[in-house]
Each structure stands twice: as structure tokens, then as C-alpha cells.
């Protein structure tokens, strides 16, 4: 059977499973994607289920695309209608299909966090709170979402924030309804509401899928678990793949108990453990196993090296004096391995918090080491992307949030007075803000501003058609960039930037969006429907930048951002108490230990750890203690260098000396005369 070729016995057992609940405990580097792909393909080719009856829920659209691609390569057209995507994509698909029952327009908009913040600020203007004047809007939004999703902790203490949240939660839901938009939480809340209020719709959805699979199951939250329960209730053909030892997102609502309690929740559940690791050396796995074994509440798993086997080199721990020394140490380690023939892209430098990354980054820059920082500000959070997406959203799914964002961006003479008049008129006539803009004369808006509104409305209406009307040799993305340059958006970007260099970078973000649009439409078709689905994908934060070859750069990232990745050489910096586990961010010690385990299991060949004897905390240099996670690992499993450097071998010393002399020579030798 071709779907079992090259698989180990445990993987084969998982792939052969047909009906009923199955929990695949997939340890780090154990080939879980291969198992998911093979099982999906086998179900279709052996006619256990048709492709359109299989639903695979993932945490990134990139993972879903990879799965669909790999199944499609083997199955061809037979696997074409397989449904794979994120929970939010699934919710969106349900709401688009049953929009009338959800009281939404067919092309309802999706609002992100910054849009939600703007809505809350507007609502808070009319609410007086006796005890407090200023509120942290991000905190208010988090508390409202916790209340909406049932994650809000039960508390007796009722401060000003709780009072504000009590008042705002119903108003916020009502405003979203009035605007005809759905926020990210709503993409999960509304389908569940729909299923409760319309059992016939739930029945239809259950009938659509006879097999459901969930990837990265340890990252699911309560809402996602509810959604899973609802869609599999009629058959329980549910396969979940995950690793409780890699559950590191508790701080954003993920509940490790979903995977821990799965065998009890689903009767007759089969459990298969994938413990053969195809990534790391036996020495690295020994450290990982020793660390994670201290967590008591877990499905017991012991990773075994399958391919790499033993390298004879133990993971290393270097003790440095101060954090400045640690940064210089990172540079010298990279140079050390580069001399052994490695490339920059072989390295990942991992740390617990972003503040550590800033110092390391400056050392790499000084040493001219090329690097890339992952997990920083997402392109989706850039103001330029939000502006252009608001234009595109407004052209195909008009809503007040988008229009208010762009009505005077770039400046077109529509000031605050005009906007206030239109808002008052909308309130008085009980119409929405978008319609009020069309009746600007009745709202007594000055002619100049009113005509600017008419021009804007016409521009927005024609935008999709104009983007698709590109010349031969050009592209929709290039045309879009040109259109926005023509209306003065480029000048606006340059005018709001601090200096020409940052202006160039900001405009480059606009050009990148053009390239992303081209890549997206190129895989589909050049029509308005594809632009609509592009907007949805962008709003769901799909990674559509294409699978470009990774540049030859050192990767800098937090431990959270490193999950799912692997590198030949991993440098784990700051293995100290108060950093890992983190004093402020790490209230759950088990989760912090899992985070350390994730960092260790990213390494394929070499694992280098470092810690400092003293570190600056709140502006004061204080002594640092080794992380408890390090102290829990038997000393014989790693080599410690208390002086912060490994002894230099004779050959390496000679190479260093001759390299130094050669550099000195080149500086002393005068340039040849012309």
C-alpha cells in the first residue's frame, strides 16, 4: 500500500485507522505532517470517505496548503475538494454560507483588533465611570472577549475595569451587529450560536463531513473544542494530532486539558504515540527528555533518535559574566561554526523575551552578521497595509469602520467637522454612516468637502475593476500600487514618515502587498471574486507571501516563535531564573518548562546554551541564578564551560592566528600605484 511506504510501525497504525476517535501523540520531530497527509490520502483512495467529506482543521493556512498540496500530488483531481484550513477560516465559511440566518450581509466585513479598539474608544466616550478617567483599551478588549467566550475568571473583586466591561460588552456586540461586521472572536462565537439556534444548519454541517482531523490539538481553546464537539457529534470520526509537551499558548487561551482529557472525553478512543524523532541527535534528545520528565501532568512520552543517532557531542552550557558578554559570545559562536563550513541560515538564536533579542541584534549588526528577526511586527499590523485593506474592503463590503479609516487618507479636505455632521445626520435619520455620506447635502456639509466625498465614493466603487484593468507586461498588484500613488497616497506616506529611509521602507510595504496580491490571483483567476477571497485571506492573516527560498541569514526569535521550526545549530540564550521561567510572564511553571523543551527540540545537530552571572534588571545590575530547568538536568548530559569559552584546539588556534595576520597584512600593504 503506497500510503504506508517509508512509515514506521506506529505511523502505519495511525494511517490505517478508519473510524472512531483517535489521539495521535506526536512528539517533536516525529513526522506528524507525513502521518496526516498519508491518512487523508488513504481515506480517499480506499473510498472510506470522499475528499469533500474530509475536514482538516489547522492553526495556519500555510499548514493547510501544504497538506492539500501533498495529498493532491498523489491523488490528482480525486483529492481536489478536500477541506483544509484554520478554525477561523472554517467559521468564516459557515457564516458566508448561512449569512441570512446569522443576520449578516453576503459580503460582511471582518474587523481586526485595531478596528475593535476604535469601536470601543467611540463607545467609551458616552460612558462615565466615577472611579477612573483613562482605561487601557487593549485590556478592556481582552476582558470583553474573555466574557464573550466564557473564559473570564470568576472574581469577587469588582474594580473599574470590570464595571466598564459589564457595560461595554452588550454595547460592543450591538455595534458590531449594527456595522454588519464580525471580529475574530465572532468567527467562532457566531457559528456556535447559529448551531444552537438552528439545529437544521448544524445537521447540514455534520452531514458535510464524515471525517474530521485536527492538527496541533494541544493549542485548541474552549471555543474551538466546542466547535469540534458540535461537528463530530453524529459520528465521532475524529482524529486529533498534537503533543501536550509542546502546549505553550496558555496565555492566549489554549487549554492543555483538551489533549490530556481527550481519551476520557471520547469513549473507545485509540491512542497512538509517535516517539521516534527524525530531527535531533540522541544527545540533544537526552536533555529534552530529562527536562520535560519533571512535568507531572502529561501523557508520558520518551523521544528516541531515529536518524541522527549519536553524534558524540553533548549539548553545551556557557557561563558568561554579563549580558554584553553573552551578546559577544553569540557572535563568536556563529563565527566558530562558520569556520567549520556552516552557513548563516543554519543558526537560530532563541530567547524568552523580545528585550533580550534587541541586545543580541545590535551585536550581530556591529559584527556585520546578516540576520532576520521573526515574530516581530507582522506585516498585517502595518498602518499602510491597514489603509489599503480598508479601501479594498470598502469597495466590496462597505462598512463604517473601513470608511472612517480612509475618508481623509490621504488628505482630501474632509475634516473632523464634516465627519461630525455626517455622524449626527446618520444618528438623526437612523441610517448608517456610509449612507449618510451619500446624502451629504442634506447633512449640510460644505460643497467642497461633499464633492470630495462623491469623488472618494466613485474611486472606491471602481477600484476592483481598475486594479484588474492592467496593461500587458504589468500585473494587478503593480496596477494597485500605481493607483494609490496617483491619488497621493505615496506623498502621504512620505509626509508622515520621520525621515526618507523610513519613508522608503513604508512605501515598500505597499509594494509588498502588490506582490502578495499578484501571487494570490496568479494561483486563482484575475476576477473580482478572487479579490474578495484575497481580502478574506488577508483579514484571516493568511501567510500568502509565497514559499520563497529562505535567505542566508541567522534567525533571531522568541521561543514561542520557534515552534514548528528546526535548525542545525540552536543557541539558547538567557537560561536563567526570572527569564526562563519568566518572572512576570511565566505564572505557569509547567508551561514555561514546555517552552524550554520546545527550544531544545528545535536543534538538529548542535545545542548551545548560555547564561549570565549578572544581568541588568530595572536599570540595576543584579546577580542571576541558573534556571531551575537547567538544574533539573543531570550534569553528565551536557558540557559546562564556566569560563564562557571552549578550549581552542591546536589547528583552530593556528587558523585564527594566520587569519589575523592575513587581515593585518592587507591593512599594512599600500595599495598598488595606478
Buried (B, 14 or more C-beta within 10 A) or exposed (E): EEBBEEBBEBBBBBBBBEEBBBBBBBBBBBBBBBBBBBBBBBBBBEEBBBBBBBBBBBBBBBBBBBBBEBBBEBBEEBBEEBBBBBBBBBBBBBBBBBBEBBEBEEBBBBBBBBBBBBBBEBBBEEEEBEEEEEBEBEEBBBBBBBBBBEBBEEEEEEEEBBBBBEBBBEBBBEBBEEBBBBBBBBBBBBBBEBBEEBEEBBEEBBEBBBBBBBBBBBBBBBBBBBBBBBBBEBBBBBBBBBBBBBBBBBEEBBBBBBBBEBBEEBEEBBEBBBBBBBBBBBBBBBBBBBBBBBBEEBBEBEBBBBEBEEBEEBBBBBBBEBBBBBBBBBBEBBEBBBEEEBEBBBBBBBBBBBEBBEBBBEBBEEBEBEBBBEBEEEBBEBBBBBBBBBBBBBBBBBBBBBBBBBBBBBEBEBEEEBBEBBBEBBEEEEEBBBBBBEBBEEBEBBEEBBBBBEEBBEBBEEBBEBBBEBEEEEBBBBBBBBBBBEBBBBEBBBEBBEEEEEBEEBBEBBBBBBBBBBBBBBEEEBEEEBBBEBBBBBBBBBBBEEEEEEEEBBBBBBBBBBBBBBBBBBBBBBBBBBBBBBEEBBEBEBBBBBBBBBBBBBBBBBBBBBBBBBBEEEEEEEEBEBBBBBEBBEEEBBBBBEEBBBEEEEEBEEEBEEEEEEEEEEEEEEEEEE
